């Protein structure tokens, strides 16, 4: 499932605070500009346990690569 990822400002660990719901994806595909709304969130880094506020500009889209076969 696609998700938003953030980078911890303390330890630079990239983690997933939010997965993107399929209904939001469908909305983004029908939007003229293809814009998905981003949440503002306060999250704790799973690596260093630092709690940080993440704004919409801190979130980056990642498509899920799990389950896809890689050709050699």
mmCIF file of the N, C-alpha and C atoms, coordinates in Angstrom:
data_MODEL
# 
_entry.id   MODEL 
# 
loop_
_atom_site.group_PDB 
_atom_site.id 
_atom_site.type_symbol 
_atom_site.label_atom_id 
_atom_site.label_alt_id 
_atom_site.label_comp_id 
_atom_site.label_asym_id 
_atom_site.label_entity_id 
_atom_site.label_seq_id 
_atom_site.pdbx_PDB_ins_code 
_atom_site.Cartn_x 
_atom_site.Cartn_y 
_atom_site.Cartn_z 
_atom_site.occupancy 
_atom_site.B_iso_or_equiv 
_atom_site.pdbx_formal_charge 
_atom_site.auth_seq_id 
_atom_site.auth_comp_id 
_atom_site.auth_asym_id 
_atom_site.auth_atom_id 
_atom_site.pdbx_PDB_model_num 
ATOM 1   N N  . UNK A 1 1  ? 0.844   -1.177  0.000   1.00 0.00 ? 1  UNK A N  1 
ATOM 2   C CA . UNK A 1 1  ? 0.000   0.000   0.000   1.00 0.00 ? 1  UNK A CA 1 
ATOM 3   C C  . UNK A 1 1  ? 0.894   1.246   0.000   1.00 0.00 ? 1  UNK A C  1 
ATOM 4   N N  . UNK A 1 2  ? 0.577   2.236   -0.804  1.00 0.00 ? 2  UNK A N  1 
ATOM 5   C CA . UNK A 1 2  ? 1.340   3.480   -0.780  1.00 0.00 ? 2  UNK A CA 1 
ATOM 6   C C  . UNK A 1 2  ? 1.275   4.122   0.598   1.00 0.00 ? 2  UNK A C  1 
ATOM 7   N N  . UNK A 1 3  ? 2.277   4.926   0.905   1.00 0.00 ? 3  UNK A N  1 
ATOM 8   C CA . UNK A 1 3  ? 2.348   5.516   2.247   1.00 0.00 ? 3  UNK A CA 1 
ATOM 9   C C  . UNK A 1 3  ? 3.103   6.828   2.209   1.00 0.00 ? 3  UNK A C  1 
ATOM 10  N N  . UNK A 1 4  ? 2.925   7.583   3.274   1.00 0.00 ? 4  UNK A N  1 
ATOM 11  C CA . UNK A 1 4  ? 3.725   8.786   3.496   1.00 0.00 ? 4  UNK A CA 1 
ATOM 12  C C  . UNK A 1 4  ? 4.909   8.373   4.351   1.00 0.00 ? 4  UNK A C  1 
ATOM 13  N N  . UNK A 1 5  ? 6.079   8.883   4.044   1.00 0.00 ? 5  UNK A N  1 
ATOM 14  C CA . UNK A 1 5  ? 7.257   8.623   4.867   1.00 0.00 ? 5  UNK A CA 1 
ATOM 15  C C  . UNK A 1 5  ? 7.843   9.949   5.323   1.00 0.00 ? 5  UNK A C  1 
ATOM 16  N N  . UNK A 1 6  ? 8.497   9.910   6.472   1.00 0.00 ? 6  UNK A N  1 
ATOM 17  C CA . UNK A 1 6  ? 9.177   11.081  7.017   1.00 0.00 ? 6  UNK A CA 1 
ATOM 18  C C  . UNK A 1 6  ? 10.583  10.669  7.456   1.00 0.00 ? 6  UNK A C  1 
ATOM 19  N N  . UNK A 1 7  ? 11.437  11.650  7.627   1.00 0.00 ? 7  UNK A N  1 
ATOM 20  C CA . UNK A 1 7  ? 12.786  11.421  8.117   1.00 0.00 ? 7  UNK A CA 1 
ATOM 21  C C  . UNK A 1 7  ? 12.911  12.075  9.484   1.00 0.00 ? 7  UNK A C  1 
ATOM 22  N N  . UNK A 1 8  ? 13.357  11.312  10.460  1.00 0.00 ? 8  UNK A N  1 
ATOM 23  C CA . UNK A 1 8  ? 13.525  11.831  11.815  1.00 0.00 ? 8  UNK A CA 1 
ATOM 24  C C  . UNK A 1 8  ? 14.572  12.942  11.813  1.00 0.00 ? 8  UNK A C  1 
ATOM 25  N N  . UNK A 1 9  ? 14.255  14.107  12.372  1.00 0.00 ? 9  UNK A N  1 
ATOM 26  C CA . UNK A 1 9  ? 15.218  15.201  12.411  1.00 0.00 ? 9  UNK A CA 1 
ATOM 27  C C  . UNK A 1 9  ? 16.382  14.950  13.380  1.00 0.00 ? 9  UNK A C  1 
ATOM 28  N N  . UNK A 1 10 ? 16.214  13.969  14.275  1.00 0.00 ? 10 UNK A N  1 
ATOM 29  C CA . UNK A 1 10 ? 17.248  13.674  15.258  1.00 0.00 ? 10 UNK A CA 1 
ATOM 30  C C  . UNK A 1 10 ? 18.265  12.648  14.742  1.00 0.00 ? 10 UNK A C  1 
ATOM 31  N N  . UNK A 1 11 ? 17.778  11.528  14.183  1.00 0.00 ? 11 UNK A N  1 
ATOM 32  C CA . UNK A 1 11 ? 18.694  10.444  13.801  1.00 0.00 ? 11 UNK A CA 1 
ATOM 33  C C  . UNK A 1 11 ? 18.693  10.133  12.299  1.00 0.00 ? 11 UNK A C  1 
ATOM 34  N N  . UNK A 1 12 ? 17.868  10.842  11.519  1.00 0.00 ? 12 UNK A N  1 
ATOM 35  C CA . UNK A 1 12 ? 17.758  10.682  10.055  1.00 0.00 ? 12 UNK A CA 1 
ATOM 36  C C  . UNK A 1 12 ? 17.176  9.337   9.625   1.00 0.00 ? 12 UNK A C  1 
ATOM 37  N N  . UNK A 1 13 ? 16.521  8.650   10.528  1.00 0.00 ? 13 UNK A N  1 
ATOM 38  C CA . UNK A 1 13 ? 15.860  7.379   10.193  1.00 0.00 ? 13 UNK A CA 1 
ATOM 39  C C  . UNK A 1 13 ? 14.573  7.686   9.432   1.00 0.00 ? 13 UNK A C  1 
ATOM 40  N N  . UNK A 1 14 ? 14.370  7.028   8.279   1.00 0.00 ? 14 UNK A N  1 
ATOM 41  C CA . UNK A 1 14 ? 13.152  7.200   7.503   1.00 0.00 ? 14 UNK A CA 1 
ATOM 42  C C  . UNK A 1 14 ? 12.129  6.166   7.958   1.00 0.00 ? 14 UNK A C  1 
ATOM 43  N N  . UNK A 1 15 ? 10.916  6.618   8.263   1.00 0.00 ? 15 UNK A N  1 
ATOM 44  C CA . UNK A 1 15 ? 9.877   5.692   8.700   1.00 0.00 ? 15 UNK A CA 1 
ATOM 45  C C  . UNK A 1 15 ? 8.514   6.115   8.176   1.00 0.00 ? 15 UNK A C  1 
ATOM 46  N N  . UNK A 1 16 ? 7.564   5.205   8.299   1.00 0.00 ? 16 UNK A N  1 
ATOM 47  C CA . UNK A 1 16 ? 6.215   5.400   7.770   1.00 0.00 ? 16 UNK A CA 1 
ATOM 48  C C  . UNK A 1 16 ? 5.254   5.747   8.894   1.00 0.00 ? 16 UNK A C  1 
ATOM 49  N N  . UNK A 1 17 ? 4.831   7.008   8.995   1.00 0.00 ? 17 UNK A N  1 
ATOM 50  C CA . UNK A 1 17 ? 3.842   7.339   10.007  1.00 0.00 ? 17 UNK A CA 1 
ATOM 51  C C  . UNK A 1 17 ? 2.417   7.041   9.550   1.00 0.00 ? 17 UNK A C  1 
ATOM 52  N N  . UNK A 1 18 ? 2.180   7.030   8.225   1.00 0.00 ? 18 UNK A N  1 
ATOM 53  C CA . UNK A 1 18 ? 0.826   6.906   7.708   1.00 0.00 ? 18 UNK A CA 1 
ATOM 54  C C  . UNK A 1 18 ? 0.798   6.159   6.382   1.00 0.00 ? 18 UNK A C  1 
ATOM 55  N N  . UNK A 1 19 ? -0.084  5.160   6.295   1.00 0.00 ? 19 UNK A N  1 
ATOM 56  C CA . UNK A 1 19 ? -0.357  4.544   5.001   1.00 0.00 ? 19 UNK A CA 1 
ATOM 57  C C  . UNK A 1 19 ? -1.498  5.326   4.363   1.00 0.00 ? 19 UNK A C  1 
ATOM 58  N N  . UNK A 1 20 ? -1.543  5.326   3.042   1.00 0.00 ? 20 UNK A N  1 
ATOM 59  C CA . UNK A 1 20 ? -2.555  6.083   2.325   1.00 0.00 ? 20 UNK A CA 1 
ATOM 60  C C  . UNK A 1 20 ? -3.735  5.162   2.026   1.00 0.00 ? 20 UNK A C  1 
ATOM 61  N N  . UNK A 1 21 ? -4.890  5.546   2.506   1.00 0.00 ? 21 UNK A N  1 
ATOM 62  C CA . UNK A 1 21 ? -6.109  4.771   2.310   1.00 0.00 ? 21 UNK A CA 1 
ATOM 63  C C  . UNK A 1 21 ? -6.462  4.729   0.820   1.00 0.00 ? 21 UNK A C  1 
ATOM 64  N N  . UNK A 1 22 ? -6.980  3.591   0.367   1.00 0.00 ? 22 UNK A N  1 
ATOM 65  C CA . UNK A 1 22 ? -7.300  3.420   -1.051  1.00 0.00 ? 22 UNK A CA 1 
ATOM 66  C C  . UNK A 1 22 ? -8.343  4.428   -1.533  1.00 0.00 ? 22 UNK A C  1 
ATOM 67  N N  . UNK A 1 23 ? -9.250  4.863   -0.650  1.00 0.00 ? 23 UNK A N  1 
ATOM 68  C CA . UNK A 1 23 ? -10.227 5.871   -1.064  1.00 0.00 ? 23 UNK A CA 1 
ATOM 69  C C  . UNK A 1 23 ? -9.554  7.210   -1.334  1.00 0.00 ? 23 UNK A C  1 
ATOM 70  N N  . UNK A 1 24 ? -8.501  7.516   -0.580  1.00 0.00 ? 24 UNK A N  1 
ATOM 71  C CA . UNK A 1 24 ? -7.747  8.754   -0.831  1.00 0.00 ? 24 UNK A CA 1 
ATOM 72  C C  . UNK A 1 24 ? -7.000  8.659   -2.156  1.00 0.00 ? 24 UNK A C  1 
ATOM 73  N N  . UNK A 1 25 ? -6.465  7.471   -2.465  1.00 0.00 ? 25 UNK A N  1 
ATOM 74  C CA . UNK A 1 25 ? -5.785  7.270   -3.737  1.00 0.00 ? 25 UNK A CA 1 
ATOM 75  C C  . UNK A 1 25 ? -6.744  7.471   -4.894  1.00 0.00 ? 25 UNK A C  1 
ATOM 76  N N  . UNK A 1 26 ? -7.938  6.923   -4.788  1.00 0.00 ? 26 UNK A N  1 
ATOM 77  C CA . UNK A 1 26 ? -8.940  7.082   -5.839  1.00 0.00 ? 26 UNK A CA 1 
ATOM 78  C C  . UNK A 1 26 ? -9.286  8.551   -6.016  1.00 0.00 ? 26 UNK A C  1 
ATOM 79  N N  . UNK A 1 27 ? -9.400  9.298   -4.918  1.00 0.00 ? 27 UNK A N  1 
ATOM 80  C CA . UNK A 1 27 ? -9.684  10.732  -4.989  1.00 0.00 ? 27 UNK A CA 1 
ATOM 81  C C  . UNK A 1 27 ? -8.552  11.460  -5.725  1.00 0.00 ? 27 UNK A C  1 
ATOM 82  N N  . UNK A 1 28 ? -7.315  11.105  -5.426  1.00 0.00 ? 28 UNK A N  1 
ATOM 83  C CA . UNK A 1 28 ? -6.170  11.735  -6.068  1.00 0.00 ? 28 UNK A CA 1 
ATOM 84  C C  . UNK A 1 28 ? -6.111  11.451  -7.557  1.00 0.00 ? 28 UNK A C  1 
ATOM 85  N N  . UNK A 1 29 ? -6.566  10.270  -7.962  1.00 0.00 ? 29 UNK A N  1 
ATOM 86  C CA . UNK A 1 29 ? -6.563  9.923   -9.381  1.00 0.00 ? 29 UNK A CA 1 
ATOM 87  C C  . UNK A 1 29 ? -7.638  10.688  -10.149 1.00 0.00 ? 29 UNK A C  1 
ATOM 88  N N  . UNK A 1 30 ? -8.720  11.058  -9.474  1.00 0.00 ? 30 UNK A N  1 
ATOM 89  C CA . UNK A 1 30 ? -9.794  11.792  -10.125 1.00 0.00 ? 30 UNK A CA 1 
ATOM 90  C C  . UNK A 1 30 ? -9.596  13.304  -10.039 1.00 0.00 ? 30 UNK A C  1 
ATOM 91  N N  . UNK A 1 31 ? -8.719  13.741  -9.210  1.00 0.00 ? 31 UNK A N  1 
ATOM 92  C CA . UNK A 1 31 ? -8.412  15.162  -9.067  1.00 0.00 ? 31 UNK A CA 1 
ATOM 93  C C  . UNK A 1 31 ? -7.636  15.618  -10.295 1.00 0.00 ? 31 UNK A C  1 
ATOM 94  N N  . UNK A 1 32 ? -7.993  16.752  -10.837 1.00 0.00 ? 32 UNK A N  1 
ATOM 95  C CA . UNK A 1 32 ? -7.339  17.286  -12.034 1.00 0.00 ? 32 UNK A CA 1 
ATOM 96  C C  . UNK A 1 32 ? -5.830  17.372  -11.863 1.00 0.00 ? 32 UNK A C  1 
ATOM 97  N N  . UNK A 1 33 ? -5.373  17.729  -10.674 1.00 0.00 ? 33 UNK A N  1 
ATOM 98  C CA . UNK A 1 33 ? -3.948  17.880  -10.411 1.00 0.00 ? 33 UNK A CA 1 
ATOM 99  C C  . UNK A 1 33 ? -3.340  16.654  -9.731  1.00 0.00 ? 33 UNK A C  1 
ATOM 100 N N  . UNK A 1 34 ? -4.135  15.666  -9.393  1.00 0.00 ? 34 UNK A N  1 
ATOM 101 C CA . UNK A 1 34 ? -3.639  14.441  -8.758  1.00 0.00 ? 34 UNK A CA 1 
ATOM 102 C C  . UNK A 1 34 ? -3.033  14.670  -7.392  1.00 0.00 ? 34 UNK A C  1 
ATOM 103 N N  . UNK A 1 35 ? -3.597  15.605  -6.641  1.00 0.00 ? 35 UNK A N  1 
ATOM 104 C CA . UNK A 1 35 ? -3.043  15.960  -5.339  1.00 0.00 ? 35 UNK A CA 1 
ATOM 105 C C  . UNK A 1 35 ? -3.698  15.133  -4.238  1.00 0.00 ? 35 UNK A C  1 
ATOM 106 N N  . UNK A 1 36 ? -2.870  14.491  -3.421  1.00 0.00 ? 36 UNK A N  1 
ATOM 107 C CA . UNK A 1 36 ? -3.361  13.771  -2.250  1.00 0.00 ? 36 UNK A CA 1 
ATOM 108 C C  . UNK A 1 36 ? -3.156  14.648  -1.020  1.00 0.00 ? 36 UNK A C  1 
ATOM 109 N N  . UNK A 1 37 ? -4.179  14.796  -0.183  1.00 0.00 ? 37 UNK A N  1 
ATOM 110 C CA . UNK A 1 37 ? -4.000  15.604  1.029   1.00 0.00 ? 37 UNK A CA 1 
ATOM 111 C C  . UNK A 1 37 ? -3.009  14.944  1.978   1.00 0.00 ? 37 UNK A C  1 
ATOM 112 N N  . UNK A 1 38 ? -2.134  15.756  2.549   1.00 0.00 ? 38 UNK A N  1 
ATOM 113 C CA . UNK A 1 38 ? -1.139  15.263  3.505   1.00 0.00 ? 38 UNK A CA 1 
ATOM 114 C C  . UNK A 1 38 ? -1.545  15.667  4.918   1.00 0.00 ? 38 UNK A C  1 
ATOM 115 N N  . UNK A 1 39 ? -1.407  14.755  5.871   1.00 0.00 ? 39 UNK A N  1 
ATOM 116 C CA . UNK A 1 39 ? -1.747  15.097  7.250   1.00 0.00 ? 39 UNK A CA 1 
ATOM 117 C C  . UNK A 1 39 ? -0.606  15.846  7.952   1.00 0.00 ? 39 UNK A C  1 
ATOM 118 N N  . UNK A 1 40 ? -0.947  16.644  8.944   1.00 0.00 ? 40 UNK A N  1 
ATOM 119 C CA . UNK A 1 40 ? 0.030   17.193  9.880   1.00 0.00 ? 40 UNK A CA 1 
ATOM 120 C C  . UNK A 1 40 ? 0.024   16.243  11.065  1.00 0.00 ? 40 UNK A C  1 
ATOM 121 N N  . UNK A 1 41 ? 1.190   15.768  11.461  1.00 0.00 ? 41 UNK A N  1 
ATOM 122 C CA . UNK A 1 41 ? 1.226   14.737  12.485  1.00 0.00 ? 41 UNK A CA 1 
ATOM 123 C C  . UNK A 1 41 ? 2.352   14.943  13.492  1.00 0.00 ? 41 UNK A C  1 
ATOM 124 N N  . UNK A 1 42 ? 2.103   14.488  14.696  1.00 0.00 ? 42 UNK A N  1 
ATOM 125 C CA . UNK A 1 42 ? 3.137   14.377  15.717  1.00 0.00 ? 42 UNK A CA 1 
ATOM 126 C C  . UNK A 1 42 ? 3.407   12.889  15.858  1.00 0.00 ? 42 UNK A C  1 
ATOM 127 N N  . UNK A 1 43 ? 4.647   12.473  15.621  1.00 0.00 ? 43 UNK A N  1 
ATOM 128 C CA . UNK A 1 43 ? 4.994   11.052  15.664  1.00 0.00 ? 43 UNK A CA 1 
ATOM 129 C C  . UNK A 1 43 ? 6.293   10.830  16.400  1.00 0.00 ? 43 UNK A C  1 
ATOM 130 N N  . UNK A 1 44 ? 6.461   9.607   16.891  1.00 0.00 ? 44 UNK A N  1 
ATOM 131 C CA . UNK A 1 44 ? 7.676   9.203   17.590  1.00 0.00 ? 44 UNK A CA 1 
ATOM 132 C C  . UNK A 1 44 ? 8.496   8.313   16.667  1.00 0.00 ? 44 UNK A C  1 
ATOM 133 N N  . UNK A 1 45 ? 9.765   8.624   16.528  1.00 0.00 ? 45 UNK A N  1 
ATOM 134 C CA . UNK A 1 45 ? 10.669  7.823   15.705  1.00 0.00 ? 45 UNK A CA 1 
ATOM 135 C C  . UNK A 1 45 ? 10.833  6.444   16.336  1.00 0.00 ? 45 UNK A C  1 
ATOM 136 N N  . UNK A 1 46 ? 10.650  5.377   15.566  1.00 0.00 ? 46 UNK A N  1 
ATOM 137 C CA . UNK A 1 46 ? 10.803  4.042   16.131  1.00 0.00 ? 46 UNK A CA 1 
ATOM 138 C C  . UNK A 1 46 ? 12.250  3.687   16.479  1.00 0.00 ? 46 UNK A C  1 
ATOM 139 N N  . UNK A 1 47 ? 13.199  4.423   15.924  1.00 0.00 ? 47 UNK A N  1 
ATOM 140 C CA . UNK A 1 47 ? 14.610  4.113   16.185  1.00 0.00 ? 47 UNK A CA 1 
ATOM 141 C C  . UNK A 1 47 ? 15.142  4.831   17.432  1.00 0.00 ? 47 UNK A C  1 
ATOM 142 N N  . UNK A 1 48 ? 14.990  6.157   17.490  1.00 0.00 ? 48 UNK A N  1 
ATOM 143 C CA . UNK A 1 48 ? 15.579  6.920   18.606  1.00 0.00 ? 48 UNK A CA 1 
ATOM 144 C C  . UNK A 1 48 ? 14.551  7.395   19.631  1.00 0.00 ? 48 UNK A C  1 
ATOM 145 N N  . UNK A 1 49 ? 13.248  7.156   19.344  1.00 0.00 ? 49 UNK A N  1 
ATOM 146 C CA . UNK A 1 49 ? 12.150  7.508   20.255  1.00 0.00 ? 49 UNK A CA 1 
ATOM 147 C C  . UNK A 1 49 ? 11.942  9.007   20.425  1.00 0.00 ? 49 UNK A C  1 
ATOM 148 N N  . UNK A 1 50 ? 12.471  9.820   19.525  1.00 0.00 ? 50 UNK A N  1 
ATOM 149 C CA . UNK A 1 50 ? 12.262  11.268  19.566  1.00 0.00 ? 50 UNK A CA 1 
ATOM 150 C C  . UNK A 1 50 ? 10.887  11.595  18.992  1.00 0.00 ? 50 UNK A C  1 
ATOM 151 N N  . UNK A 1 51 ? 10.109  12.395  19.718  1.00 0.00 ? 51 UNK A N  1 
ATOM 152 C CA . UNK A 1 51 ? 8.802   12.811  19.232  1.00 0.00 ? 51 UNK A CA 1 
ATOM 153 C C  . UNK A 1 51 ? 8.958   14.124  18.466  1.00 0.00 ? 51 UNK A C  1 
ATOM 154 N N  . UNK A 1 52 ? 8.391   14.173  17.264  1.00 0.00 ? 52 UNK A N  1 
ATOM 155 C CA . UNK A 1 52 ? 8.521   15.356  16.416  1.00 0.00 ? 52 UNK A CA 1 
ATOM 156 C C  . UNK A 1 52 ? 7.191   15.695  15.770  1.00 0.00 ? 52 UNK A C  1 
ATOM 157 N N  . UNK A 1 53 ? 7.001   16.981  15.502  1.00 0.00 ? 53 UNK A N  1 
ATOM 158 C CA . UNK A 1 53 ? 5.857   17.443  14.721  1.00 0.00 ? 53 UNK A CA 1 
ATOM 159 C C  . UNK A 1 53 ? 6.273   17.435  13.263  1.00 0.00 ? 53 UNK A C  1 
ATOM 160 N N  . UNK A 1 54 ? 5.468   16.797  12.423  1.00 0.00 ? 54 UNK A N  1 
ATOM 161 C CA . UNK A 1 54 ? 5.745   16.758  10.991  1.00 0.00 ? 54 UNK A CA 1 
ATOM 162 C C  . UNK A 1 54 ? 4.665   17.540  10.263  1.00 0.00 ? 54 UNK A C  1 
ATOM 163 N N  . UNK A 1 55 ? 5.082   18.495  9.455   1.00 0.00 ? 55 UNK A N  1 
ATOM 164 C CA . UNK A 1 55 ? 4.168   19.280  8.646   1.00 0.00 ? 55 UNK A CA 1 
ATOM 165 C C  . UNK A 1 55 ? 3.971   18.605  7.297   1.00 0.00 ? 55 UNK A C  1 
ATOM 166 N N  . UNK A 1 56 ? 3.045   19.115  6.513   1.00 0.00 ? 56 UNK A N  1 
ATOM 167 C CA . UNK A 1 56 ? 2.762   18.537  5.205   1.00 0.00 ? 56 UNK A CA 1 
ATOM 168 C C  . UNK A 1 56 ? 3.998   18.520  4.308   1.00 0.00 ? 56 UNK A C  1 
ATOM 169 N N  . UNK A 1 57 ? 4.866   19.487  4.441   1.00 0.00 ? 57 UNK A N  1 
ATOM 170 C CA . UNK A 1 57 ? 6.064   19.533  3.594   1.00 0.00 ? 57 UNK A CA 1 
ATOM 171 C C  . UNK A 1 57 ? 7.111   18.504  4.000   1.00 0.00 ? 57 UNK A C  1 
ATOM 172 N N  . UNK A 1 58 ? 6.952   17.881  5.166   1.00 0.00 ? 58 UNK A N  1 
ATOM 173 C CA . UNK A 1 58 ? 7.905   16.871  5.646   1.00 0.00 ? 58 UNK A CA 1 
ATOM 174 C C  . UNK A 1 58 ? 7.576   15.466  5.135   1.00 0.00 ? 58 UNK A C  1 
ATOM 175 N N  . UNK A 1 59 ? 6.366   15.272  4.632   1.00 0.00 ? 59 UNK A N  1 
ATOM 176 C CA . UNK A 1 59 ? 5.939   13.950  4.185   1.00 0.00 ? 59 UNK A CA 1 
ATOM 177 C C  . UNK A 1 59 ? 6.248   13.739  2.708   1.00 0.00 ? 59 UNK A C  1 
ATOM 178 N N  . UNK A 1 60 ? 6.741   12.548  2.391   1.00 0.00 ? 60 UNK A N  1 
ATOM 179 C CA . UNK A 1 60 ? 7.051   12.181  1.019   1.00 0.00 ? 60 UNK A CA 1 
ATOM 180 C C  . UNK A 1 60 ? 6.330   10.896  0.662   1.00 0.00 ? 60 UNK A C  1 
ATOM 181 N N  . UNK A 1 61 ? 5.860   10.817  -0.573  1.00 0.00 ? 61 UNK A N  1 
ATOM 182 C CA . UNK A 1 61 ? 5.103   9.668   -1.062  1.00 0.00 ? 61 UNK A CA 1 
ATOM 183 C C  . UNK A 1 61 ? 6.037   8.532   -1.423  1.00 0.00 ? 61 UNK A C  1 
ATOM 184 N N  . UNK A 1 62 ? 5.701   7.318   -0.994  1.00 0.00 ? 62 UNK A N  1 
ATOM 185 C CA . UNK A 1 62 ? 6.436   6.116   -1.380  1.00 0.00 ? 62 UNK A CA 1 
ATOM 186 C C  . UNK A 1 62 ? 5.416   5.077   -1.816  1.00 0.00 ? 62 UNK A C  1 
ATOM 187 N N  . UNK A 1 63 ? 5.655   4.478   -2.976  1.00 0.00 ? 63 UNK A N  1 
ATOM 188 C CA . UNK A 1 63 ? 4.798   3.398   -3.434  1.00 0.00 ? 63 UNK A CA 1 
ATOM 189 C C  . UNK A 1 63 ? 5.325   2.101   -2.855  1.00 0.00 ? 63 UNK A C  1 
ATOM 190 N N  . UNK A 1 64 ? 4.430   1.235   -2.474  1.00 0.00 ? 64 UNK A N  1 
ATOM 191 C CA . UNK A 1 64 ? 4.827   -0.033  -1.853  1.00 0.00 ? 64 UNK A CA 1 
ATOM 192 C C  . UNK A 1 64 ? 5.468   -0.941  -2.881  1.00 0.00 ? 64 UNK A C  1 
ATOM 193 N N  . UNK A 1 65 ? 6.679   -1.405  -2.599  1.00 0.00 ? 65 UNK A N  1 
ATOM 194 C CA . UNK A 1 65 ? 7.388   -2.315  -3.496  1.00 0.00 ? 65 UNK A CA 1 
ATOM 195 C C  . UNK A 1 65 ? 7.262   -3.761  -3.038  1.00 0.00 ? 65 UNK A C  1 
ATOM 196 N N  . UNK A 1 66 ? 6.671   -3.969  -1.858  1.00 0.00 ? 66 UNK A N  1 
ATOM 197 C CA . UNK A 1 66 ? 6.519   -5.325  -1.354  1.00 0.00 ? 66 UNK A CA 1 
ATOM 198 C C  . UNK A 1 66 ? 5.575   -6.109  -2.253  1.00 0.00 ? 66 UNK A C  1 
ATOM 199 N N  . UNK A 1 67 ? 5.923   -7.354  -2.514  1.00 0.00 ? 67 UNK A N  1 
ATOM 200 C CA . UNK A 1 67 ? 5.057   -8.214  -3.301  1.00 0.00 ? 67 UNK A CA 1 
ATOM 201 C C  . UNK A 1 67 ? 5.271   -8.110  -4.799  1.00 0.00 ? 67 UNK A C  1 
ATOM 202 N N  . UNK A 1 68 ? 6.049   -7.144  -5.251  1.00 0.00 ? 68 UNK A N  1 
ATOM 203 C CA . UNK A 1 68 ? 6.337   -7.033  -6.668  1.00 0.00 ? 68 UNK A CA 1 
ATOM 204 C C  . UNK A 1 68 ? 7.555   -7.879  -6.997  1.00 0.00 ? 68 UNK A C  1 
ATOM 205 N N  . UNK A 1 69 ? 7.468   -8.638  -8.052  1.00 0.00 ? 69 UNK A N  1 
ATOM 206 C CA . UNK A 1 69 ? 8.609   -9.469  -8.429  1.00 0.00 ? 69 UNK A CA 1 
ATOM 207 C C  . UNK A 1 69 ? 9.619   -8.638  -9.200  1.00 0.00 ? 69 UNK A C  1 
ATOM 208 N N  . UNK A 1 70 ? 10.874  -8.951  -8.991  1.00 0.00 ? 70 UNK A N  1 
ATOM 209 C CA . UNK A 1 70 ? 11.947  -8.244  -9.684  1.00 0.00 ? 70 UNK A CA 1 
ATOM 210 C C  . UNK A 1 70 ? 12.476  -9.155  -10.758 1.00 0.00 ? 70 UNK A C  1 
ATOM 211 N N  . UNK A 1 71 ? 12.562  -8.662  -11.981 1.00 0.00 ? 71 UNK A N  1 
ATOM 212 C CA . UNK A 1 71 ? 13.112  -9.481  -13.057 1.00 0.00 ? 71 UNK A CA 1 
ATOM 213 C C  . UNK A 1 71 ? 14.607  -9.305  -13.114 1.00 0.00 ? 71 UNK A C  1 
ATOM 214 N N  . UNK A 1 72 ? 15.317  -10.405 -13.454 1.00 0.00 ? 72 UNK A N  1 
ATOM 215 C CA . UNK A 1 72 ? 16.774  -10.338 -13.492 1.00 0.00 ? 72 UNK A CA 1 
ATOM 216 C C  . UNK A 1 72 ? 17.293  -10.293 -14.898 1.00 0.00 ? 72 UNK A C  1 
# 
